[in-house]
Structures are given as structure tokens and as C-alpha cells.
């Protein structure tokens, strides 16, 4: 059975310089990193590529290309160019909030923005991956809140440079998830892993390490494999919980949790 490739998200280490982050990821045994362009310590593609090369780790994914829309087109193109310079194969993008007063126009807005961006994606050799969010974030982050919505868009545009990023934190609740992943199939361009922890009253649920919350993560991973996704697994536990830990210790704890989830899912799929 081939080893599962593992990716560490910079979202867990926004307090670090990107060089410190990639060094910790490499030291913990991750195969690759997901770089955040919005991270305070991100100093651009050229510097980050050198830091990753020095650490001996590759960049798998870039997050994110900003909200998609006509007004953000130049930013999306810049993000694609940076992803290409970093050697990343995937740029994760977010649909953005609905148009004020006319949320039903959001899908047409998204498709028009993608039609503008996809030629640049092809030139860069980078897949644009739409990430559907949890419905609680529909008003201000992304109107794209189900896997079915994302797959509808990707199927209509039918480009090898357009895919879907599936995040367990955002999608675990959907009772149609298994069928949705099967339908998405090889359009799945990235898989992100985090648990959903039951929150304190009045607060947004935090992301947890695998096993800390309510998401059956091994089942989630197994379903993505059965749908045809054979790529790396990324762990994306956002927040400040790792700020007080030495970076290498924090990265190792994330690697252990992801290994247990990925290997357990692979073993289950071969049982």
C-alpha cells in the first residue's frame, strides 16, 4: 500500500515567519506545505520558494486566491502566477459573499469570474480549486456552501484546470456527502482535514485535531479515496492553539494526528 502524502497548512502557524513554518513542517516529516498568501510572515513567492527548497520540502497548495469576482480578477491572476513560481499544483479560491440584495446572481457572477481566470490557470499550469464553506459562513465569506453547488459549477465549465477543495470541517454535516464525493470524483483537487468541535454557546465552532470533535474523519478520507482522489492529505487546524508551543513540537503533533487519520482510512478501505 503506498504511503499517504501529508501536507501541513500554514493556517496553523500564522504567528511564524514562513521560513520557520516550512522548517518545522520538514522537521516533522511532512511531505509538503500549503502556503497562505495572507499570512503575516509570507514574503512573496520567490522568497518562499527559496525557503522551501532550503528546508527540503515542496509547496503543494496555495491558499488563497482571494474572493472570486470581476473586481478581484487581477488578484486571482497574481495568485496563479505565485502558485506557479512556488511549484504548487493547486490554488484554493473562495466564492465570496452573495451580491447585496440579489444572492441568486452569485452563481452567474462566479462562473463569469472563472471564465476570466481559467485561461490564466492554464498558462500557469495550476488548478483553481473551489472550496465550499459551511453554511454558517454564507453571508460574509462564501455563498458556495455545499459540495453539490461546487460540483454544478465545475461540471458546467468543464476545465481540467478547475476542481474542488473538500474540507471536512465545512462539509461533514451533509447527509449527501458520500454521494456528493462520488459525483465530484476526479474533480477533487485537494482534501483538507480538521475536526468540528462542539462550541461554547454563541461562538463559532473551532477546528480541532482529528479525534477531538464529532467528524468521522477516517470515513471522510475513505470516501474521497473511493471517489478517485489519490493526492495528498492536508491538515488545516486554524487558530492560535499552537502559538505557545515550539514550532517543531506543534508540527509533530499535527503530523501524528494526520498520519493516524490517513493510515486508518487506507486500512479501512482495504479491509
C-alpha positions as CSV (number, residue, x, y, z in Angstrom):
1,X,0.0,0.0,0.0
2,X,1.6,3.3,-1.0
3,X,2.3,5.9,1.8
4,X,-0.2,8.7,2.1
5,X,1.4,12.0,1.3
6,X,0.9,14.6,4.1
7,X,0.6,18.4,3.8
8,X,0.7,21.0,6.6
9,X,-1.3,24.1,6.3
10,X,0.2,27.4,7.2
11,X,-3.1,28.4,8.8
12,X,-2.0,26.7,12.0
13,X,1.2,28.8,12.1
14,X,0.2,32.3,11.2
15,X,2.4,33.6,14.1
16,X,5.5,32.3,12.4
17,X,7.7,33.6,9.6
18,X,7.2,31.4,6.5
19,X,10.8,30.2,6.8
20,X,10.2,29.0,10.3
21,X,7.0,27.3,9.2
22,X,8.4,25.3,6.4
23,X,11.4,24.3,8.5
24,X,9.1,23.0,11.2
25,X,6.9,21.2,8.6
26,X,10.0,19.5,7.1
27,X,11.4,18.6,10.5
28,X,8.1,16.9,11.5
29,X,8.2,14.7,8.4
30,X,5.5,16.4,6.2
31,X,5.9,15.8,2.5
32,X,4.7,19.3,1.6
33,X,3.1,22.5,2.8
34,X,0.1,24.6,1.9
35,X,1.2,28.3,1.9
36,X,-1.1,31.1,2.9
37,X,-0.6,34.3,0.9
38,X,-2.4,36.2,3.6
39,X,-0.1,35.0,6.3
40,X,1.7,37.9,8.1
41,X,5.0,36.1,7.6
42,X,4.6,35.5,3.8
43,X,7.2,37.4,1.9
44,X,6.2,36.6,-1.7
45,X,6.7,33.6,-3.9
46,X,10.4,34.0,-4.7
47,X,11.4,34.2,-1.1
48,X,9.1,31.4,0.0
49,X,10.3,29.1,-2.8
50,X,13.9,29.6,-1.6
51,X,12.9,28.9,2.0
52,X,11.0,25.7,1.0
53,X,14.0,24.5,-1.1
54,X,16.3,25.2,1.8
55,X,14.1,23.2,4.1
56,X,13.8,20.3,1.6
57,X,10.0,20.5,1.3
58,X,7.7,21.2,-1.6
59,X,4.7,23.5,-1.8
60,X,1.6,21.5,-2.7
61,X,-1.1,24.1,-2.5
62,X,-1.5,27.9,-2.2
63,X,-4.3,29.4,-0.2
64,X,-5.9,31.5,-1.3
65,X,-6.6,33.4,-4.5
66,X,-9.0,35.9,-2.8
67,X,-12.7,36.1,-3.3
68,X,-13.6,35.4,-6.9
69,X,-15.3,38.2,-8.9
70,X,-14.7,40.6,-11.7
71,X,-13.1,43.2,-9.4
72,X,-10.7,40.5,-8.0
73,X,-9.6,39.2,-11.3
74,X,-6.1,40.8,-11.2
75,X,-5.6,39.4,-7.7
76,X,-6.5,35.9,-8.9
77,X,-4.1,36.1,-11.8
78,X,-1.3,37.2,-9.4
79,X,-2.1,34.3,-7.1
80,X,-1.9,31.9,-10.0
81,X,1.4,33.3,-11.1
82,X,2.7,32.9,-7.5
83,X,1.5,29.4,-7.2
84,X,3.3,28.5,-10.4
85,X,6.5,30.1,-9.1
86,X,6.2,28.1,-5.9
87,X,5.7,24.9,-7.9
88,X,2.3,24.3,-6.4
89,X,-0.3,22.4,-8.4
90,X,-3.4,23.9,-6.8
91,X,-4.7,27.4,-5.9
92,X,-7.7,27.3,-3.4
93,X,-10.2,30.0,-4.0
94,X,-13.4,31.2,-2.3
95,X,-16.6,32.2,-4.0
96,X,-17.1,35.2,-1.7
97,X,-20.3,36.6,-0.2
98,X,-23.5,36.9,-2.3
99,X,-24.2,40.1,-4.2
100,X,-26.1,42.5,-1.8
101,X,-29.8,42.4,-2.5
102,X,-29.5,39.6,-5.1
103,X,-28.0,36.4,-3.8
104,X,-29.3,34.4,-6.7
105,X,-27.0,36.2,-9.0
106,X,-24.0,34.9,-7.2
107,X,-23.6,31.7,-9.3
108,X,-23.6,33.7,-12.5
109,X,-21.0,36.1,-11.0
110,X,-18.8,33.2,-10.0
111,X,-18.9,31.5,-13.4
112,X,-18.2,34.8,-15.2
113,X,-15.1,35.3,-12.9
114,X,-13.9,31.7,-13.5
115,X,-14.2,32.1,-17.3
116,X,-11.9,35.1,-17.0
117,X,-9.5,33.3,-14.7
118,X,-9.2,29.8,-16.3
119,X,-7.0,30.9,-19.3
120,X,-4.5,32.3,-16.7
121,X,-4.8,29.0,-14.8
122,X,-4.0,27.0,-18.0
123,X,-1.0,29.3,-18.7
124,X,0.3,28.8,-15.2
125,X,-0.4,25.1,-15.1
126,X,-2.3,25.4,-11.8
127,X,-5.7,24.0,-10.9
128,X,-8.2,26.5,-9.4
129,X,-9.9,24.7,-6.6
130,X,-13.3,26.0,-5.4
131,X,-13.8,25.5,-1.7
132,X,-17.4,25.2,-0.4
133,X,-17.7,26.6,3.1
134,X,-20.0,25.7,6.0
135,X,-23.5,27.3,5.6
136,X,-23.0,29.4,8.8
137,X,-20.4,31.5,6.7
138,X,-22.7,32.1,3.7
139,X,-23.5,35.8,4.4
140,X,-19.9,37.1,4.7
141,X,-17.4,34.5,3.4
142,X,-18.9,32.3,0.7
143,X,-22.4,31.7,-0.7
144,X,-21.0,28.4,-2.0
145,X,-21.9,26.2,0.9
146,X,-22.5,22.7,-0.5
147,X,-20.4,20.2,-2.4
148,X,-23.3,19.9,-4.9
149,X,-23.1,23.6,-5.7
150,X,-19.4,23.5,-6.3
151,X,-19.7,20.4,-8.5
152,X,-22.5,22.0,-10.5
153,X,-20.2,24.9,-11.4
154,X,-17.2,22.7,-12.1
155,X,-19.2,20.4,-14.4
156,X,-20.7,23.3,-16.4
157,X,-17.3,24.9,-17.0
158,X,-15.6,21.5,-17.6
159,X,-12.0,22.5,-17.5
160,X,-9.0,20.4,-16.4
161,X,-7.8,23.5,-14.6
162,X,-10.9,23.7,-12.4
163,X,-11.5,21.5,-9.4
164,X,-12.8,21.3,-5.8
165,X,-11.1,21.6,-2.4
166,X,-13.1,19.4,0.1
167,X,-12.7,20.3,3.7
168,X,-14.0,18.0,6.4
169,X,-14.8,21.0,8.7
170,X,-17.0,22.6,6.2
171,X,-18.7,19.5,4.6
172,X,-19.1,16.9,7.4
173,X,-22.7,17.7,8.2
174,X,-24.1,17.0,4.7
175,X,-26.2,13.8,4.7
176,X,-25.5,13.6,0.9
177,X,-21.7,13.7,1.4
178,X,-20.9,10.2,0.2
179,X,-22.9,10.6,-3.0
180,X,-21.5,14.1,-3.5
181,X,-17.9,12.9,-3.2
182,X,-18.6,10.1,-5.7
183,X,-20.1,12.6,-8.1
184,X,-17.2,15.1,-7.7
185,X,-14.8,12.2,-8.3
186,X,-11.6,13.2,-10.0
187,X,-12.6,16.8,-9.9
188,X,-11.4,16.8,-6.2
189,X,-8.2,18.7,-6.3
190,X,-7.4,18.9,-2.6
191,X,-8.6,17.3,0.7
192,X,-8.3,19.3,3.9
193,X,-8.7,17.6,7.3
194,X,-9.9,19.2,10.6
195,X,-12.4,18.1,13.2
196,X,-15.6,20.1,14.2
197,X,-15.6,20.7,18.0
198,X,-18.8,21.5,19.8
199,X,-18.6,25.2,20.7
200,X,-19.4,27.3,23.7
201,X,-22.8,28.9,23.3
202,X,-22.7,31.9,20.9
203,X,-19.4,31.1,19.4
204,X,-18.3,29.7,16.0
205,X,-17.1,26.0,16.4
206,X,-13.3,25.9,16.5
207,X,-11.3,23.5,14.4
208,X,-9.9,20.6,16.3
209,X,-7.2,17.9,15.8
210,X,-8.6,14.7,14.3
211,X,-10.4,12.8,17.1
212,X,-11.2,15.9,19.2
213,X,-14.6,16.6,17.7
214,X,-17.5,14.9,16.0
215,X,-16.4,14.3,12.4
216,X,-15.8,10.7,11.3
217,X,-12.6,11.7,9.6
218,X,-11.4,8.3,8.6
219,X,-14.7,7.8,6.8
220,X,-14.3,11.2,5.2
221,X,-10.9,10.3,3.8
222,X,-12.0,6.8,2.7
223,X,-14.9,8.4,0.7
224,X,-12.5,10.8,-1.1
225,X,-10.3,7.8,-2.0
226,X,-13.2,5.8,-3.3
227,X,-14.3,8.8,-5.3
228,X,-11.0,8.7,-7.1
229,X,-8.8,11.2,-5.2
230,X,-5.3,9.9,-4.8
231,X,-3.5,13.0,-3.8
232,X,-2.1,14.3,-0.6
233,X,-4.0,14.9,2.7
234,X,-3.7,18.4,4.2
235,X,-4.3,19.1,7.9
236,X,-5.7,22.6,8.5
237,X,-6.4,23.3,12.1
238,X,-6.7,27.1,12.3
239,X,-6.4,29.3,15.3
240,X,-3.8,30.2,18.0
241,X,-3.7,27.0,19.9
242,X,-0.1,26.2,18.7
243,X,1.3,29.7,19.3
244,X,2.7,28.7,22.8
245,X,4.3,25.5,21.6
246,X,7.8,25.2,20.0
247,X,7.1,25.1,16.2
248,X,8.6,21.6,15.7
249,X,6.6,20.2,18.6
250,X,3.4,21.7,17.2
251,X,4.1,20.4,13.7
252,X,4.8,16.9,15.0
253,X,1.5,16.8,16.9
254,X,-0.3,17.7,13.7
255,X,1.7,15.1,11.7
256,X,0.8,12.3,14.2
257,X,-2.9,13.2,14.1
258,X,-2.9,13.3,10.3
259,X,-1.0,10.1,9.9
260,X,-3.4,8.3,12.2
261,X,-6.4,9.6,10.2
262,X,-4.9,8.8,6.8
263,X,-3.4,5.5,7.5
264,X,-6.5,4.4,9.4
265,X,-8.7,5.3,6.4
266,X,-6.4,3.4,4.0
267,X,-6.5,0.3,6.2
268,X,-10.3,0.6,6.4
269,X,-10.6,0.8,2.6
270,X,-8.6,-2.4,2.2
271,X,-10.4,-4.3,4.9
